[in-house]
């Protein structure tokens, strides 16, 4: 009987934690492998983000995060401050200027 009660409590707790984890897919202006490393490192070391991975083919970053600690708007702000567009949030110009040439918009086409 105790085992069933403990198992029930554990399942409820796990469900509660998973309900607070959200996933967002954000279109970026990433250009190359260096962008992938820069974006993933920045996001994966941001408080509240559990996982971030950039697909360079479609330039979309998938982010799993704790909704109690960070919002999708804040995640987009982090990306813009790193020098990349994030959906409708434009990259901060001074941050873009600090990126290597290959990471700037159109950098891989030059």
N, CA, C and O atoms as a MOPAC input file, in Angstrom:
PM7 MOZYME 1SCF
protein

 N      0.82000 1    -1.19400 1     0.00000 1
 C      0.00000 1     0.00000 1     0.00000 1
 C      0.86700 1     1.26300 1     0.00000 1
 O      0.57600 1     2.21900 1    -0.71800 1
 N      1.93800 1     1.26100 1     0.81200 1
 C      2.83400 1     2.41300 1     0.85300 1
 C      3.49800 1     2.61300 1    -0.50600 1
 O      3.67300 1     3.74100 1    -0.96700 1
 N      3.86000 1     1.50900 1    -1.13200 1
 C      4.52600 1     1.59500 1    -2.43300 1
 C      3.61000 1     2.24700 1    -3.46600 1
 O      4.06900 1     3.06800 1    -4.26000 1
 N      2.35100 1     1.90400 1    -3.46900 1
 C      1.39300 1     2.48500 1    -4.40900 1
 C      1.22200 1     3.97700 1    -4.13300 1
 O      1.16100 1     4.77800 1    -5.06500 1
 N      1.14600 1     4.34400 1    -2.87400 1
 C      1.00900 1     5.75000 1    -2.50100 1
 C      2.23500 1     6.55200 1    -2.93900 1
 O      2.10200 1     7.63800 1    -3.50300 1
 N      3.42900 1     6.01600 1    -2.67600 1
 C      4.65800 1     6.70200 1    -3.07000 1
 C      4.77200 1     6.81900 1    -4.58200 1
 O      5.19500 1     7.85300 1    -5.09800 1
 N      4.39700 1     5.76500 1    -5.28900 1
 C      4.43300 1     5.79500 1    -6.74600 1
 C      3.46000 1     6.84300 1    -7.28400 1
 O      3.78800 1     7.56400 1    -8.22600 1
 N      2.29800 1     6.93000 1    -6.71100 1
 C      1.29800 1     7.92600 1    -7.12900 1
 C      1.81200 1     9.34200 1    -6.91300 1
 O      1.65600 1    10.20300 1    -7.77900 1
 N      2.41200 1     9.57700 1    -5.78100 1
 C      2.97100 1    10.90800 1    -5.47900 1
 C      4.09400 1    11.23400 1    -6.45900 1
 O      4.17100 1    12.35700 1    -6.95500 1
 N      4.95300 1    10.27900 1    -6.73900 1
 C      6.06300 1    10.49500 1    -7.67500 1
 C      5.53800 1    10.82800 1    -9.07100 1
 O      6.06600 1    11.72300 1    -9.73100 1
 N      4.51800 1    10.12500 1    -9.52200 1
 C      3.94400 1    10.39400 1   -10.83800 1
 C      3.29000 1    11.76800 1   -10.90100 1
 O      3.42200 1    12.46600 1   -11.90600 1
 N      2.59900 1    12.16100 1    -9.86200 1
 C      1.98900 1    13.49000 1    -9.81600 1
 C      3.05300 1    14.58400 1    -9.84900 1
 O      2.89900 1    15.58200 1   -10.55300 1
 N      4.12300 1    14.40000 1    -9.09400 1
 C      5.21200 1    15.37300 1    -9.04900 1
 C      5.88200 1    15.49000 1   -10.40900 1
 O      6.17900 1    16.59700 1   -10.85900 1
 N      6.12500 1    14.35400 1   -11.07300 1
 C      6.74000 1    14.35700 1   -12.39700 1
 C      5.84600 1    15.07500 1   -13.40200 1
 O      6.33100 1    15.85600 1   -14.22000 1
 N      4.56100 1    14.81500 1   -13.34300 1
 C      3.62900 1    15.49700 1   -14.22700 1
 C      3.59900 1    16.99200 1   -13.98700 1
 O      3.48700 1    17.76800 1   -14.93600 1
 N      3.69700 1    17.40700 1   -12.74600 1
 C      3.70600 1    18.82700 1   -12.39000 1
 C      4.93700 1    19.51500 1   -12.96300 1
 O      4.83600 1    20.61600 1   -13.50300 1
 N      6.09300 1    18.88000 1   -12.85100 1
 C      7.33500 1    19.45700 1   -13.37300 1
 C      7.27400 1    19.55900 1   -14.89000 1
 O      7.63300 1    20.59400 1   -15.45200 1
 N      6.82500 1    18.50800 1   -15.56000 1
 C      6.75600 1    18.52200 1   -17.02000 1
 C      5.76200 1    19.55100 1   -17.53400 1
 O      5.95200 1    20.08700 1   -18.62600 1
 N      4.72400 1    19.83700 1   -16.79100 1
 C      3.73200 1    20.82400 1   -17.20800 1
 C      4.32800 1    22.22900 1   -17.23800 1
 O      3.82400 1    23.09300 1   -17.95600 1
 N      5.37500 1    22.46900 1   -16.48500 1
 C      6.01200 1    23.77500 1   -16.43600 1
 C      7.07400 1    23.93700 1   -17.52300 1
 O      7.55400 1    25.04700 1   -17.75300 1
 N      7.44400 1    22.85100 1   -18.18800 1
 C      8.43800 1    22.91200 1   -19.25600 1
 C      7.72200 1    23.17200 1   -20.57200 1
 O      6.79600 1    22.45300 1   -20.94800 1
 N      8.16600 1    24.20700 1   -21.26000 1
 C      7.58000 1    24.55900 1   -22.55500 1
 C      8.64800 1    24.45700 1   -23.63100 1
 O      9.84600 1    24.45100 1   -23.34400 1
 N      8.19200 1    24.37900 1   -24.87300 1
 C      9.08200 1    24.34200 1   -26.02200 1
 C      8.66900 1    25.43000 1   -26.99200 1
 O      7.48300 1    25.62200 1   -27.26100 1
 N      9.65900 1    26.14200 1   -27.51700 1
 C      9.40300 1    27.16400 1   -28.52400 1
 C     10.40400 1    26.96000 1   -29.66000 1
 O     11.55600 1    26.59400 1   -29.42700 1
 N      9.95200 1    27.20000 1   -30.88600 1
 C     10.82400 1    27.13900 1   -32.06000 1
 C     10.90200 1    28.55500 1   -32.61300 1
 O      9.88300 1    29.17100 1   -32.92500 1
 N     12.13200 1    29.06400 1   -32.73000 1
 C     12.35100 1    30.45500 1   -33.11300 1
 C     13.16800 1    30.50900 1   -34.40600 1
 O     14.21300 1    29.86900 1   -34.52000 1
 N     12.67800 1    31.27900 1   -35.37100 1
 C     13.41600 1    31.50800 1   -36.61700 1
 C     14.53600 1    32.50200 1   -36.33600 1
 O     14.29400 1    33.57200 1   -35.77600 1
 N     15.75700 1    32.15200 1   -36.72200 1
 C     16.90700 1    33.02300 1   -36.48000 1
 C     17.52200 1    33.49000 1   -37.79400 1
 O     17.07700 1    33.10800 1   -38.87700 1
 N     18.53800 1    34.31200 1   -37.67900 1
 C     19.29700 1    34.76600 1   -38.84700 1
 C     20.67800 1    34.10800 1   -38.86800 1
 O     21.62300 1    34.66400 1   -39.42800 1
 N     20.79400 1    32.93900 1   -38.26800 1
 C     22.06600 1    32.21400 1   -38.21300 1
 C     22.55900 1    31.89500 1   -39.61800 1
 O     21.76200 1    31.69700 1   -40.53500 1
 N     23.87900 1    31.84500 1   -39.78000 1
 C     24.48100 1    31.61900 1   -41.08600 1
 C     25.35400 1    30.36600 1   -41.16800 1
 O     25.38100 1    29.70000 1   -42.20400 1
 N     26.06500 1    30.03900 1   -40.09000 1
 C     27.09900 1    29.00000 1   -40.21000 1
 C     27.26000 1    28.20400 1   -38.90900 1
 O     26.52300 1    28.40100 1   -37.94200 1
 N     28.22700 1    27.31800 1   -38.91800 1
 C     28.51100 1    26.49300 1   -37.74800 1
 C     28.93100 1    27.30900 1   -36.53700 1
 O     28.63200 1    26.93700 1   -35.40200 1
 N     29.61900 1    28.41500 1   -36.76900 1
 C     30.01100 1    29.28400 1   -35.65500 1
 C     28.77600 1    29.89200 1   -34.99400 1
 O     28.72600 1    30.04800 1   -33.77300 1
 N     27.78600 1    30.23100 1   -35.80900 1
 C     26.52500 1    30.75000 1   -35.27100 1
 C     25.86300 1    29.69300 1   -34.40100 1
 O     25.36600 1    29.99200 1   -33.31500 1
 N     25.85900 1    28.45700 1   -34.88400 1
 C     25.24700 1    27.35400 1   -34.14000 1
 C     25.87700 1    27.22700 1   -32.75900 1
 O     25.17200 1    27.12300 1   -31.75600 1
 N     27.20000 1    27.23400 1   -32.71200 1
 C     27.91700 1    27.12100 1   -31.44200 1
 C     27.59500 1    28.30800 1   -30.54400 1
 O     27.30900 1    28.13700 1   -29.35900 1
 N     27.64100 1    29.50900 1   -31.10900 1
 C     27.41100 1    30.74000 1   -30.33400 1
 C     25.98300 1    30.75400 1   -29.75300 1
 O     25.79100 1    31.03900 1   -28.57100 1
 N     25.00500 1    30.44800 1   -30.58600 1
 C     23.59900 1    30.47900 1   -30.14200 1
 C     23.33400 1    29.39600 1   -29.10100 1
 O     22.75200 1    29.67000 1   -28.05100 1
 N     23.75700 1    28.17400 1   -29.38800 1
 C     23.50300 1    27.07500 1   -28.44900 1
 C     24.21000 1    27.30200 1   -27.11600 1
 O     23.63500 1    27.05900 1   -26.05500 1
 N     25.46100 1    27.76800 1   -27.17100 1
 C     26.18400 1    28.04000 1   -25.91600 1
 C     25.48500 1    29.11700 1   -25.10600 1
 O     25.29400 1    28.96300 1   -23.89900 1
 N     25.10500 1    30.20400 1   -25.76000 1
 C     24.46000 1    31.30900 1   -25.04800 1
 C     23.14900 1    30.84700 1   -24.41100 1
 O     22.89200 1    31.12000 1   -23.23800 1
 N     22.32700 1    30.15000 1   -25.18700 1
 C     21.03000 1    29.73400 1   -24.66200 1
 C     21.15300 1    28.63400 1   -23.61500 1
 O     20.47600 1    28.67900 1   -22.58900 1
 N     22.00800 1    27.64900 1   -23.86300 1
 C     22.12600 1    26.53300 1   -22.92200 1
 C     22.71600 1    26.94800 1   -21.57800 1
 O     22.59300 1    26.21600 1   -20.59600 1
 N     23.35300 1    28.11300 1   -21.52700 1
 C     23.88500 1    28.61100 1   -20.25800 1
 C     23.06000 1    29.78100 1   -19.71600 1
 O     23.52600 1    30.52600 1   -18.85400 1
 N     21.83900 1    29.93900 1   -20.22300 1
 C     20.92800 1    30.96900 1   -19.73700 1
 C     19.98500 1    30.33600 1   -18.71600 1
 O     19.40500 1    29.27900 1   -18.96500 1
 N     19.84100 1    30.98600 1   -17.57800 1
 C     18.98700 1    30.46400 1   -16.50200 1
 C     17.55700 1    30.24300 1   -17.00200 1
 O     16.95700 1    31.11900 1   -17.62500 1
 N     17.03700 1    29.07000 1   -16.72000 1
 C     15.67700 1    28.73100 1   -17.09800 1
 C     15.57600 1    27.92100 1   -18.37400 1
 O     14.54000 1    27.31200 1   -18.64100 1
 N     16.64200 1    27.90500 1   -19.16900 1
 C     16.63600 1    27.12600 1   -20.40800 1
 C     17.22600 1    25.76000 1   -20.12400 1
 O     18.32800 1    25.63300 1   -19.58900 1
 N     16.46300 1    24.73400 1   -20.49700 1
 C     16.88200 1    23.35900 1   -20.24800 1
 C     17.63800 1    22.77800 1   -21.43200 1
 O     18.51100 1    21.93000 1   -21.24900 1
 N     17.31100 1    23.22600 1   -22.66000 1
 C     17.90200 1    22.65700 1   -23.86000 1
 C     17.66900 1    23.60700 1   -25.02600 1
 O     16.57800 1    24.15800 1   -25.17700 1
 N     18.69000 1    23.79600 1   -25.84500 1
 C     18.55000 1    24.59100 1   -27.06300 1
 C     19.38900 1    23.94900 1   -28.15800 1
 O     20.53600 1    23.56100 1   -27.93400 1
 N     18.79500 1    23.84300 1   -29.35400 1
 C     19.51400 1    23.27300 1   -30.49100 1
 C     19.09200 1    23.99800 1   -31.75900 1
 O     17.90200 1    24.16600 1   -32.02900 1
 N     20.08800 1    24.42700 1   -32.53800 1
 C     19.85300 1    25.13700 1   -33.78400 1
 C     19.98500 1    24.18400 1   -34.96100 1
 O     20.96800 1    23.45200 1   -35.07100 1
 N     18.98700 1    24.19600 1   -35.84000 1
 C     19.04600 1    23.46000 1   -37.09600 1
 C     19.49000 1    24.47000 1   -38.15200 1
 O     18.74000 1    25.38700 1   -38.48500 1
 N     20.69100 1    24.30800 1   -38.67400 1
 C     21.21400 1    25.28400 1   -39.62400 1
 C     20.50800 1    25.25100 1   -40.97200 1
 O     20.49400 1    26.25900 1   -41.67700 1
 N     19.92500 1    24.12200 1   -41.34600 1
 C     19.24900 1    24.04000 1   -42.63900 1
 C     18.07300 1    25.00700 1   -42.72600 1
 O     17.90100 1    25.69300 1   -43.73400 1
 N     17.26800 1    25.06000 1   -41.67300 1
 C     16.11400 1    25.96700 1   -41.69000 1
 C     16.29800 1    27.18100 1   -40.77600 1
 O     15.41100 1    28.02800 1   -40.67500 1
 N     17.44700 1    27.26000 1   -40.11700 1
 C     17.80700 1    28.37800 1   -39.23600 1
 C     16.85400 1    28.53600 1   -38.05000 1
 O     16.64700 1    29.64500 1   -37.55600 1
 N     16.28000 1    27.42800 1   -37.60000 1
 C     15.35400 1    27.46500 1   -36.47200 1
 C     16.00300 1    26.84300 1   -35.24400 1
 O     16.62700 1    25.78400 1   -35.31600 1
 N     15.84100 1    27.52100 1   -34.12300 1
 C     16.36100 1    27.01600 1   -32.85900 1
 C     15.18100 1    26.52300 1   -32.02800 1
 O     14.19100 1    27.23000 1   -31.83800 1
 N     15.31300 1    25.29600 1   -31.54100 1
 C     14.30200 1    24.71000 1   -30.67000 1
 C     14.78600 1    24.85800 1   -29.23900 1
 O     15.89700 1    24.44700 1   -28.90300 1
 N     13.94400 1    25.44700 1   -28.39800 1
 C     14.33200 1    25.73300 1   -27.01800 1
 C     13.30000 1    25.13000 1   -26.06300 1
 O     12.10300 1    25.39500 1   -26.17800 1
 N     13.77800 1    24.31900 1   -25.12600 1
 C     12.93700 1    23.81900 1   -24.04000 1
 C     13.31700 1    24.63500 1   -22.81400 1
 O     14.49600 1    24.78700 1   -22.49500 1
 N     12.30400 1    25.15800 1   -22.13200 1
 C     12.59300 1    26.06800 1   -21.02400 1
 C     11.55500 1    25.95400 1   -19.92300 1
 O     10.45800 1    25.43400 1   -20.12600 1
 N     11.92800 1    26.45400 1   -18.74800 1
 C     11.03000 1    26.50000 1   -17.60800 1
 C     10.25200 1    27.80500 1   -17.66800 1
 O     10.82600 1    28.88800 1   -17.55700 1
 N      8.93900 1    27.69400 1   -17.84500 1
 C      8.08800 1    28.87800 1   -17.95200 1
 C      8.06400 1    29.69300 1   -16.66200 1
 O      7.69700 1    30.86800 1   -16.67900 1
 N      8.45000 1    29.08100 1   -15.54800 1
 C      8.49000 1    29.81700 1   -14.27700 1
 C      9.72500 1    30.71300 1   -14.17900 1
 O      9.74200 1    31.66300 1   -13.39500 1
 N     10.76700 1    30.41200 1   -14.97900 1
 C     12.02100 1    31.14200 1   -14.86000 1
 C     12.30100 1    32.09100 1   -16.01800 1
 O     13.01100 1    33.08200 1   -15.84400 1
 N     11.74900 1    31.80000 1   -17.20600 1
 C     12.03100 1    32.62100 1   -18.38100 1
 C     10.85400 1    32.50700 1   -19.34900 1
 O     10.15100 1    31.49600 1   -19.36300 1
 N     10.64200 1    33.54100 1   -20.15200 1
 C      9.55500 1    33.53100 1   -21.12800 1
 C     10.12600 1    33.44200 1   -22.54400 1
 O     11.32200 1    33.65200 1   -22.74800 1
 N      9.28400 1    33.13700 1   -23.50300 1
 C      9.75200 1    33.07700 1   -24.89100 1
 C     10.21200 1    34.46400 1   -25.34800 1
 O     11.15200 1    34.56500 1   -26.13600 1
 N      9.57800 1    35.51800 1   -24.87500 1
 C      9.99300 1    36.88300 1   -25.22100 1
 C     11.39800 1    37.17100 1   -24.68600 1
 O     12.19700 1    37.82200 1   -25.36000 1
 N     11.70000 1    36.69000 1   -23.48300 1
 C     13.03500 1    36.88600 1   -22.91300 1
 C     14.07900 1    36.08300 1   -23.68700 1
 O     15.21200 1    36.53500 1   -23.85300 1
 N     13.70400 1    34.90200 1   -24.15700 1
 C     14.62300 1    34.08600 1   -24.95700 1
 C     14.94900 1    34.80800 1   -26.25800 1
 O     16.10500 1    34.83900 1   -26.68000 1
 N     13.94000 1    35.38500 1   -26.88900 1
 C     14.16200 1    36.13500 1   -28.12800 1
 C     15.05200 1    37.34800 1   -27.87500 1
 O     15.86900 1    37.71100 1   -28.72200 1
 N     14.89500 1    37.96600 1   -26.72300 1
 C     15.73300 1    39.11100 1   -26.35900 1
 C     17.18900 1    38.68000 1   -26.21300 1
 O     18.09400 1    39.38800 1   -26.65500 1
 N     17.41900 1    37.52500 1   -25.59600 1
 C     18.78400 1    37.00200 1   -25.45500 1
 C     19.39400 1    36.79200 1   -26.83600 1
 O     20.55100 1    37.14600 1   -27.06100 1
 N     18.62900 1    36.22100 1   -27.76100 1
 C     19.12900 1    36.01300 1   -29.12300 1
 C     19.46400 1    37.33500 1   -29.80200 1
 O     20.50400 1    37.44800 1   -30.45200 1
 N     18.59700 1    38.33700 1   -29.66200 1
 C     18.84900 1    39.63400 1   -30.29900 1
 C     20.07700 1    40.30900 1   -29.69800 1
 O     20.83000 1    40.97700 1   -30.40700 1
 N     20.28000 1    40.13800 1   -28.40100 1
 C     21.45600 1    40.70900 1   -27.73800 1
 C     22.73600 1    39.96700 1   -28.12200 1
 O     23.83500 1    40.49000 1   -27.94100 1
 N     22.59500 1    38.75300 1   -28.64900 1
 C     23.74100 1    37.96300 1   -29.09800 1
 C     24.08100 1    38.31300 1   -30.55000 1
 O     25.16100 1    37.97100 1   -31.03200 1
 N     23.16700 1    38.99100 1   -31.24400 1
 C     23.43800 1    39.44600 1   -32.60100 1
 C     22.59900 1    38.77800 1   -33.67000 1
 O     22.90800 1    38.89100 1   -34.85600 1
 N     21.54400 1    38.08500 1   -33.27600 1
 C     20.72300 1    37.34700 1   -34.23500 1
 C     19.25700 1    37.77000 1   -34.15300 1
 O     18.73800 1    38.07500 1   -33.07900 1
 N     18.60200 1    37.78000 1   -35.32400 1
 C     17.16100 1    37.99300 1   -35.35100 1
 C     16.50300 1    36.79600 1   -34.67700 1
 O     17.01700 1    35.67900 1   -34.74000 1
 N     15.37300 1    37.03200 1   -34.03600 1
 C     14.61000 1    35.97600 1   -33.36800 1
 C     13.13400 1    36.21400 1   -33.67600 1
 O     12.46700 1    37.00400 1   -33.00800 1
 N     12.63400 1    35.51600 1   -34.70300 1
 C     11.28400 1    35.75100 1   -35.21400 1
 C     11.15100 1    37.21900 1   -35.57600 1
 O     11.88100 1    37.70100 1   -36.44200 1
 N     10.25000 1    37.93500 1   -34.94400 1
 C     10.01600 1    39.34200 1   -35.27700 1
 C     10.89900 1    40.30700 1   -34.47500 1
 O     10.78500 1    41.52100 1   -34.63800 1
 N     11.76000 1    39.79100 1   -33.62800 1
 C     12.67000 1    40.62400 1   -32.83100 1
 C     13.99200 1    40.74600 1   -33.59000 1
 O     14.69300 1    39.75500 1   -33.79300 1
 N     14.32200 1    41.95400 1   -34.00000 1
 C     15.53700 1    42.18800 1   -34.77400 1
 C     16.77700 1    42.17400 1   -33.87800 1
 O     16.72600 1    42.55100 1   -32.70700 1
 N     17.87200 1    41.73400 1   -34.45400 1
 C     19.15300 1    41.70300 1   -33.74300 1
 C     19.58500 1    43.12700 1   -33.40500 1
 O     19.33600 1    44.05800 1   -34.17100 1
 N     20.22700 1    43.28400 1   -32.26700 1
 C     20.76400 1    44.58200 1   -31.86600 1
 C     21.99600 1    44.86200 1   -32.72600 1
 O     22.92100 1    44.05200 1   -32.78300 1
 N     21.99800 1    46.01100 1   -33.39100 1
 C     23.04400 1    46.36100 1   -34.36400 1
 C     24.44700 1    46.26800 1   -33.77100 1
 O     25.36000 1    45.75700 1   -34.42100 1
 N     24.62600 1    46.75200 1   -32.55600 1
 C     25.96200 1    46.71800 1   -31.94600 1
 C     26.42600 1    45.27900 1   -31.69600 1
 O     27.62500 1    45.00300 1   -31.73400 1
 N     25.49600 1    44.37400 1   -31.44400 1
 C     25.83900 1    42.96100 1   -31.24900 1
 C     26.18900 1    42.31400 1   -32.58500 1
 O     27.09600 1    41.48500 1   -32.65500 1
 N     25.47400 1    42.69100 1   -33.64900 1
 C     25.77600 1    42.16700 1   -34.99400 1
 C     27.17300 1    42.60300 1   -35.40600 1
 O     27.91900 1    41.81900 1   -35.99100 1
 N     27.53400 1    43.84500 1   -35.10600 1
 C     28.86200 1    44.36600 1   -35.44900 1
 C     29.98000 1    43.55500 1   -34.80900 1
 O     31.07700 1    43.48100 1   -35.36400 1
 N     29.73000 1    42.95000 1   -33.65900 1
 C     30.74300 1    42.17900 1   -32.94600 1
 C     30.89600 1    40.75100 1   -33.48100 1
 O     31.85700 1    40.05900 1   -33.14300 1
 N     29.94300 1    40.30900 1   -34.32000 1
 C     30.00300 1    38.95700 1   -34.86300 1
 C     31.08800 1    38.84700 1   -35.93400 1
 O     31.39800 1    39.83400 1   -36.60100 1
 N     31.67100 1    37.65200 1   -36.10600 1
 C     32.60100 1    37.45300 1   -37.21800 1
 C     31.87100 1    37.67500 1   -38.54700 1
 O     30.64600 1    37.56500 1   -38.60200 1
 N     32.59900 1    37.97900 1   -39.59900 1
 C     31.99600 1    38.28100 1   -40.90000 1
 C     31.07800 1    37.17400 1   -41.39400 1
 O     30.02500 1    37.44800 1   -41.96800 1
 N     31.46900 1    35.93200 1   -41.17400 1
 C     30.65500 1    34.80900 1   -41.65900 1
 C     29.31300 1    34.70500 1   -40.93300 1
 O     28.37700 1    34.10600 1   -41.46300 1
 N     29.20100 1    35.26600 1   -39.74800 1
 C     27.97900 1    35.16600 1   -38.94200 1
 C     27.02200 1    36.32500 1   -39.16700 1
 O     25.87000 1    36.27500 1   -38.73400 1
 N     27.48800 1    37.36000 1   -39.83700 1
 C     26.62000 1    38.50900 1   -40.10100 1
 C     25.63200 1    38.14100 1   -41.21000 1
 O     25.91500 1    37.26300 1   -42.02600 1
 N     24.47900 1    38.80600 1   -41.24200 1
 C     23.49100 1    38.50100 1   -42.28000 1
 C     24.10700 1    38.52300 1   -43.67600 1
 O     24.72200 1    39.51200 1   -44.07500 1
 N     23.93800 1    37.43200 1   -44.41100 1
 C     24.50700 1    37.28400 1   -45.74800 1
 C     25.98200 1    36.95300 1   -45.75200 1
 O     26.59700 1    36.90400 1   -46.81600 1
 N     26.55800 1    36.72800 1   -44.60100 1
 C     27.98500 1    36.48000 1   -44.47800 1
 C     28.49600 1    35.25500 1   -45.22100 1
 O     29.63700 1    35.24400 1   -45.68200 1
 N     27.67800 1    34.23900 1   -45.34100 1
 C     28.09200 1    33.02200 1   -46.02200 1
 C     27.92800 1    33.13900 1   -47.53700 1
 O     28.38700 1    32.26300 1   -48.26900 1
 N     27.28500 1    34.20000 1   -48.02300 1
 C     27.07500 1    34.38800 1   -49.45700 1
 C     28.19300 1    35.20600 1   -50.09400 1
 O     28.29700 1    35.29600 1   -51.31700 1
 N     29.02600 1    35.80000 1   -49.24300 1
 C     30.10800 1    36.67000 1   -49.75000 1
 C     31.27900 1    35.86300 1   -50.20900 1
 O     32.27500 1    36.42500 1   -50.66400 1

